[in-house]
Structure formats: structure tokens, C-alpha cells
Amino acid sequence: MARSDALPRLPHVDLLRGLLVVFVILLHANLRLPFGPPELAQALGPRLQGLLFKSGYYAVIAFFVVSGYLITSASLRRWGTLSRVPPGVFYRLRAARILPSLVLLLAVLSVLHLAGSAWFALDTTKVSLPRALLAALGLHLNWLEAQVGYLPGPWGVLWSLSVEEAFYLGFPWLCLLARGERRFALLMLVPIALGPLARSVWSDNELWQDHAYLSGMDGIAFGCLAALLAHRVPRVPSAIVRRLLLAAGALLVAGVFCFRRELFQLGLTRFGLQVTLLELGLALLLVAAHWQPWRWCAGAAAAPLRWFGRHSYEVYLSHMFVVIPGAWLFLQAGLSATWIPLGYLALLAASGLLGQVVARGFSEPCNRWLRQA
């Protein structure tokens, strides 16, 4: 049954989200599986190897841009203008989408902690279960991790949710207080300007530099501006302008993902500007795709990535339940290094299937019920 307030899906956004969540899974799998065999690593080369297996953080940053784009685009399509966004309805829609999977995850993690799971239990010398639950539900788990260090895998992924949902708490009020989309756009320039400072000079805590609220909110702000630009330009630009926009966005995104060493040598990484370039590049890609839809994204070849993208939230929250025991089983089996690429593919497939099970069997029914209640 389709929801009455559901908006049409965007194939290019589903594809982007699917690709990003795949990067996150590969990063976490790579931390537990060696990448061999050596000849395969040599064949891929350092840039492709880094792109596939070391891009998890950049993928989460890119998720912020996509999320800002989607929430602003959906608000414009649903209510016509940002000044009409009703806070109560906005919060109900966000809660219906976010809370079911989050509550399920926290319930499972609590049971595993109390059962003394070696993989998922919290280190009580650093943080108690009630404190971790409060941080997860109170949207400050990113701050908690910066104080006590990394939490076990399924807990740790919630740092990004703290940043994203903290932004959305203020989103409808910013829309109303701005009293116009131009003023709202000007307000979005504030986190964009402060983001590099939060990632570099405001703290010497490396974990907080990466996971602070302002370190990720500039990506959401870029996404909001991209949606405003895409929807409010009165006439679609010429083909040349669209192609230039697409090329510029692709070059920025590919450059940040693939040329980490060069960006570091240029000094951009020191001031967190490589993240700003990534956010800008993805925002340009989203605008270009809105003005000139990527028809190939809706084709059969892109279907697997769209499948991951449709359930990216559930896959993101649950994939560590596959990656951690799956990697342990692989290593315990004593298989040769030639099986490692197949191991990565198996972890990807199992993570996607678990995400779909959670979505179809729990979060989507809860979402429909909460929206209709």
C-alpha cells in the first residue's frame, strides 16, 4: 500500500545513496579483512584501492549533502515554499522515518550488551548502557565518542545520525523565521563558512574534528542550497551550462575521493577544505541531475545500486551485524587470500539483504502506521 503523502522516488538519488552505503560497508569490512591477494591490490592500483576501501568517511559526508537536498526538495514539492513548512507535520514525518529502525537497533544492542556479547557490548569502564542510550536518543553520540573514544561498530555509526537529526530539529523553524527562501539561503552560508574551522582550528581532538556538528552540517547546507537552486531557477539552463556543471561536480567529487595525497600536499586537508570541495561537487551534480535527469540511472544495470539506495538507512544501521561476524567466520575458516574478493561481495550482499528485511518487515510498516496515526 502506497502512502498518501509519499513523493516520487528519484532514481539518481537512489543510485548515489546506494553507491555511498557500499563505500561505508567496504571500509568497515576492510578494517577486518585483509585486502589481498597482493597481485589484486597491485592490479587495482593505490587510487582505485583507496576509492573502494578507504572512502567511508567521505561517503558519510556525501550522505549529508544528499540528505539536505532531499529534505529541502521534498519540502518544496510537498508545501510549495519553505515558509509554509509546518513544524509539527515535518517532525511527524521525520520521526516516522527515523525512529522505528533506530529504536529497533538500540533494543537489539541493549540485549546484546546485557548478554555480554564480545562483539557488541559496551566497555563499561568508558561508558554505561544508559549513558550510551541517552546519547543515541539525545542526538549527541558524536560528542560522547569524542570524549570516550570509539564505541562498538553498530553504536559508532550513530554519530552521523546525531549531526543530521540535530540539523533537522532546527530546519522547519529556520524556514519559518527566514520568511523567504533568499534569507534561508543566506542562513545556509553560515554553516558552510564555519565547517572548515570546525574540522581544523577549533579543536585538537581529531575525532571531534571529523564528527562535530558543524563539521557535517555544512554538507547538509550545501544540499539545501542545491535543492533551492534546482527548483527555483525559472528556466533550465542551456545544454552547455548543464554539461559544464556536471563536469565541474564530477571532477571535484572524483578529485577528493581519488587524490587524497595531492590534496594533503596542497594543504587543503589541514584546513578541512577537501571536505568542502567534495560537498560543493556533489551539490553541483545534484543540480545538474535535476535539470537533466540521468536516464541510465533508471535502467536495469543500475538496479542493484538503486536497491541499496532505497534501503540505505536500514543498511547503514544494520550492516555491522553482518560485517563483524562475517569477517570473523571468513578468517576462522582459514580460506586462502584468493577468496577475499568473494568475501567482500558476500558481506555486501548479506548487508543489503539484512537492510531489506528490516525495511520490509519492520521500518516501512511502522512508517506507514505512524504517518496515518
Residue, then its C-alpha position, 0 to 999 in steps of 0.5 A: m500500500a502506497r502512502s498518501d503523502a509519499l513523493p516520487r522516488l528519484p532514481h539518481v538519488d537512489l543510485l548515489r545513496g546506494l553507491l555511498v552505503v557500499f563505500v561505508i560497508l567496504l571500509h568497515a569490512n576492510l578494517r577486518l579483512p585483509f585486502g589481498p591477494p597482493e597481485l589484486a591490490q597491485a592490479l587495482g592500483p593505490r587510487l582505485q584501492g583507496l576509492l573502494f576501501k578507504s572512502g567511508y568517511y567521505a561517503v558519510i559526508a556525501f550522505f549529508v549533502v544528499s540528505g539536505y537536498l532531499i529534505t529541502s526538495a521534498s519540502l518544496r514539492r510537498w508545501g510549495t515554499l519553505s515558509r509554509v513548512p509546518p513544524g509539527v507535520f515535518y517532525r511527524l514525518r521525520a520521526a516516522r522515518i527515523l525512529p522505528s529502525l533506530v529504536l529497533l537497533l538500540a533494543v537489539l544492542s541493549v540485549l546484546h550488551l546485557a548478554g555480554s556479547a564480545w562483539f557488541a557490548l559496551d566497555t563499561t569502564k568508558v561508558s554505561l548502557p544508559r549513558a550510551l542510550l541517552a546519547a543515541l536518543g539525545l542526538h549527541l553520540n558524536w560528542l560522547e565518542a569524542q570524549v570516550g573514544y570509539l564505541p562498538g561498530p553498530w553504536g559508532v555509526l550513530w554519530s552521523l545520525s546525531v549531526e543530521e537529526a540535530f540539523y533537522l530539529g532546527f530546519p522547519w523553524l529556520c524556514l519559518l523565521a527566514r520568511g523567504e527562501r533568499r534569507f534561508a539561503l543566506l542562513m545556509l552560508v553560515p554553516i558552510a563558512l564555519g565547517p572548515l574551522a570546525r574540522s581544523v582550528w577549533s579543536d585538537n581532538e581529531l575525532w571531534q574534528d571529523h564528527a562535530y556538528l558543524s563539521g557535517m552540517d555544512g554538507i547538509a547546507f550545501g544540499c539545501l542550497a542545491a535543492l533551492l537552486a534546482h527548483r527555483v531557477p525559472r528556466v533550465p539552463s542551456a545544454i552547455v551550462r548543464r554539461l559544464l556543471l556536471a563536469a565541474g561536480a564530477l571532477l571535484v567529487a572524483g578529485v577528493f575521493c581519488f587524490r587524497r595525497e595531492l590534496f594533503q600536499l596542497g594543504l587543503t586537508r589541514f584546513g578541512l577544505q577537501v571536505t568542502l570541495l567534495e560537498l560543493g561537487l556533489a551539490l553541483l551534480l545534484v543540480a545538474a541531475h535535476w535539470q537533466p535527469w540521468r536516464w541510465c540511472a533508471g535502467a536495469a544495470a543500475a538496479p542493484l545500486r538503486w536497491f541499496g539506495r532505497h534501503s540505505y538507512e536500514v543498511y547503514l544501521s544494520h550492516m555491522f551485524v553482518v560485517i563483524p561476524g562475517a569477517w570473523l567466520f571468513l578468517q576462522a575458516g582459514l580460506s586462502a587470500t584468493w577468496i577475499p574478493l568473494g568475501y567482500l561481495a558476500l558481506l555486501a550482499a548479506s548487508g543489503l539483504l539484512g537492510q531489506v528485511v528490516a525495511r520490509g518487515f519492520s521500518e516501512p510498516c511502522n512508517r506507514w502506521l505512524r504517518q496515518a496515526 
